[in-house]
Structure formats: C-alpha cells, structure tokens
Amino acid sequence: MRSPDPSRRRFLTLTASAASLTALGLPAGAAAASPAASPAARPGREPDFGPNVFVYDPSTPVEEIQSTLDRLFTAQERNEMGFDRYAVLFKPGRYEVDARLGYYTTVAGLGAHPDDVEIHGAVRVVGQPDPNSPAGISALTNFWRSAENLAVTPTDWSNQWAVSQASPMRRVHVKGVLWLEPGNGGYSSGGYIADSKVDGITINGSQQQWLTRDSELGGEWTNGVWNQVFSGVIGAPAQGFPDPPYTTLPTSPVTREKPYLFVDARGAWRVAVPRLRRDTAGTTWATGGAPVPSLPLSAFYLARPTDSAKRINAELARGRHLLLTPGVYHLDRALRVRRPDTVVLGLGMPSLVPDRGDAALRIEDVDGVRIAGVLVDAGPVESPVLVEVGTRHCHRSHATNPISLQDVFFRIGGPYAGRAVTSLVVHSRHTLIDNIWAWRGDHGRAGTIGWTVNTAATGVIVNGDDVTAYGLFVEHYQRWQTIWNGERGRTVFYQSELPYDPPSQAAWRSPTGNGWASYKVADHVRTHEAWGLGVYSYFNQGVDIRCDRGIEAPRRAGVRFHDAITVFLDGSGGIERTINEIGTPVVGSYGTSTVVTYP
C-alpha cells in the first residue's frame, strides 16, 4: 500500500489529551453424534494443537504469559514473508497482560461471550518505521494478524489497533478508546471490524478506508480519509460521503458470523457456528441474544502442516470437519469439501500452498460450508484458480444455508514466486463473502515480485447469483481485479489498488480501452448494487500509464453504485474516470474523484 505526499492528503487532525479522550442458520447435524474422535480431540482431554498454539487459564503465572507474548512479538514483528504461525488462546477469566501482535499471530478468547475473557492491559498492533511517512512510522504493511472473542480494558489511554489489510478484529469488546492509526498521522491503509463493541471513541486518524460491520460504537467515530463504510452499526456516524467520507447502511442485508473456538461451562471444547441473520444491526452477543449453535471439537480433524492433502481429504470424506493448526501446508492436490455444513477453520493464520498447479481448495455446490481464517499462497506452478466455490453452471439455491468465506486471504508472490490465473471463483448461489484480501504482491522476498514473475490476471470472479460480499480488498492484479457475472450481487465496501508495475500502456490495455477497470460488472447483468468503493492508482515504472475508468458496468437502472472514489496516490499516469464515463481525471498529481450515485 502507498500513500501520497502528506501535504496533499486529506484527513482531519485530532488533538486531544489522554484525559480528554477518556472523558470523551443452524447447520444440519450441529447437535448430532460425531465421527470417532482423534486422540488429539478426545473428550476429557486437552486438545493437542501442536507447538505453535499456547492455551492459558487464569491460574497461569502472568509472567509466563507475558514472556510468551513478548517472545512471539519479537520473532514476528518484522517477519512479514516468514513461515511461522502462532495462536495464543485464553480460557475464561481475567488477565493483566500487554499482547502486542506481530505477523501471523492470533490472540483469541475461549469464552462463550467476549466478556468471559477480560484482558486488562492491551491487545494491540503498533506502527513500524517508515521513512516515507510524515511521522517516520506507518501501518501500511501491518497485515495477517487478528484478535477475536475477548474484552480489552486498556490500561493506557487507548487500545491501539494500527493495521491495514487482512488483520480483522471480530467479536471484541473494547472497554475504552480504540485507536486505529500508528500515531502522529503516520500512514495506514484500512481494515475490518465485525461483531464488536467499542465503549469509548474510535480514533480513525489516518486510516484511508475501513469497514465496520454489525457492531456498536458507544462514542464518536473521529476522522476519515477517503472511504469509511458502516453496515449495521449502532452508533455509526451519519451518511456523509464524500465530506465526511462516511457511507452508512442502517442494516446489513444478510450475515453469518465466523465460527470460533470456545470452552463450555463443563470444560468441553467446542466450535461455535453462528446462525444466519437478516437485516441486522449491532452485535450477536448483546443482551438477549439467542444461544449460539456449536459442534464438539471431537467432530474435527486437527490437521498439522506435515499432513498430506490425501490424508486431510480422507478425513473430510469421512464426514469430519477440519481445524487447520498453525503452519504452512504444502499441497500436491486440492483439499476437497464435498459434504454439506462442513466447517474448515484455520487457527493462527495457517497457509495453504498448492505446489503442483492445482487449486488449494475446492468446495462442492452444497449447503452450509464455512471456510474461515485461512491464507492461500500461489505456488511455483501456475494454478488456474486457488479457491473454487461450487462448479460451473450450478444453480441450486442456498438462500437458507449459504456457503461462507470469512477472513480468507490470497497472496500471489511475496514468500514465493507464485502464479495463479484467478484467486477466487464463486459459482454457488447465495454465497457470503466476508473480509477477503486478494493480493498480487507489490513487494516480497528477492526474486518473487515482477510483471512476468508473480503473474495473476484476476483476483475475484463471481459467477453465482445472489452473492453478497462485505469487505472486498482486491489489489494489483494484471487485468480486471474483480469480475461480477452473477445477478443480484451486492458488495458492501470495496478497496483496490491497480497494479503498480505495468511496463507499458501496450502491455496493459483491455478490450474496452486503456488499462483494465478494477471492478467489472458484466454487460449482461441486469441487477447489481454496491456501496463504498475505492480504486487507487500508483504506477511506479516511470511510464505514463492510463486507466480509462476505475469501475466498468452496464448503464441501466438495476445496476447501482453508491459512494465511489478514485484516487491518484503517486507515480505517473492515473485514472481518467471513476465509473464508466462519469468522474473527473486523477492523473499526474494527487487528486480524488467522487461519484455519490450512479446512474
């Protein structure tokens, strides 16, 4: 991610002392008998999640917990393209710790309710040194980490969560101020909060874009740069785009929260599988919320990175659910999910790498499959697709029990010189996409990045009808970033940077003109709607590269866009129009072009 020169960036300056800030669908079989448990998940025993998962209870000496947290942060603070993955899990109780999160680290509570795990101190992400940022610090590359299912009472003036893409905060209760930037106006590039509550103010600061979904804000949300979206958020700021840049939907049309681990009142380990909800606002866990359906952990196969794809597929074929423990899984064939209501849950940001040109994951067109918390890296042999949902020409309705993808992140290049034609293809109707970052890398290990090295045409293709997406982050692909072919699609929040590195205009020209639009709705689509879209350019090859339009769609009444923006960040060239032929050029120097409604 890149930001323009600070003297030309638009954001409000917040000045306040610490004192003034303080003042200011139940799946089928959820209760049914499960297959025979593996030794690691047998009832009555603590599960064996492997050496990279740390489970604590209130009897553990605080010095031991803090030592582990500090050691992991030291190891992972700069380990952006590394291969270690970690999870720190807290059983119900109170803990006085300062949890700083580095790369590939998850901190999560194991209570049935977020307030069952009380962190007095912090669960935080801080900025990194950045000589190009006005403050000498930024959060532009604070990726791949998460906090889930706990309460934080900050013992400093705030709980800092200075992140960019692929760093979700879910089911968290912040009992104080939440601070989302690295400090002093240092750059930050957008993130995601869902099913959470913030009691105090939320300081957005320099965050360029952000999605908050089905949450509650007890205090003011301050600031905004280009694209701040609130969907089903109690206490959200009023609609104001483009000034202030707030897009506010009173409710979310259809949602289902991410599965999560917890320990029940009897000490049994379970995985919650939240119900489908419609037209929602606020958290699922507010007073009066219904009990959450769950599955025994004994119904899951606890996979290790040393397991073969053949072994994992055999367990899935037996009817087991799948929990991927932390690590990197090198696959010689795709993992295949064929049974309805299967849960695939990643713990500690596990990575799937298809080494031989197959997909990493293929999901049949069946009801209720849930894929959550997984990073997918393209391998050295080009894959036609990395994750495929359903099959071509499938038309089965999943309206009452959809397939869902949550916190599923894709990466082309970075740790490996990976190649994939498309990262995600969705054929199945009614699929829910909830926080996706599809990223063709713009930086990484030596030899892994380049126009002809980490090749990838398109990030996301939606062929199925009635698909709903919350939080589509799709960046740097070499053709259309996102293609929407299905009818009645909906997107709530879209963030996209065009590729940095086209070597010439001739190398980057689409069938409709110069460049490739980021968000492409197919010409045959009759009905589509999207809210809060941002498309940015930074062409860094010293060549005048133009993109004729950021968003390309048929001009008809049923295809509607709300609150779209194009931005010139830096470099050369730029974007000529925002949607089709509407909007002003952002070319040659920092500028923005907004469209409030289209057509």
Secondary structure, DSSP 8 states (H G I E B T S, - for coil): -----GGG---------HHHHHH----TTTTS------GGG-TTS-----TTEEEE-TTS-HHHHHHHHHHHHHHHTT-TT----EEEEE-SEEE--EEE--TTEEEEE-SSSGGGEEEEEEEEB--EE-TTSTTSEE-TT--SEEEEEEEEEESSS-EEB---TT--EEEEEESS-EE-S-STT--B--EEEES-EESS-EE-TTBSEEEEES-EESS-EE--SSEEEEES-BT-----TTSS-EEEESSEEEEE---EEEE-TTS-EEEE---EEEEE-S-SSSTT-----EEEGGGEEEE-TTS-HHHHHHHHHTT-EEEE-SSEEEESS-EEE-STT-EEEESS--EEEETTSS-SEEE-S-TT-EEEEEEEE--SS-EEEEEEES-TT-----TTS--EEEEEEEEESSSS---EEEEEEE-STT-EEEEEEEEE-SS-STTS-STTTS--SEEEEE-STT-EEEEEEEE--SS-SEEE-STTEEEEEEEEE--S--S-STTSEETTEEB--SEEE-TT---EEEEEEEEEEEE-SSS--EES-SEE---STTEEEEEEEEEEEEEB-EES-SBTTBS--EESSSEEEEEEEE-
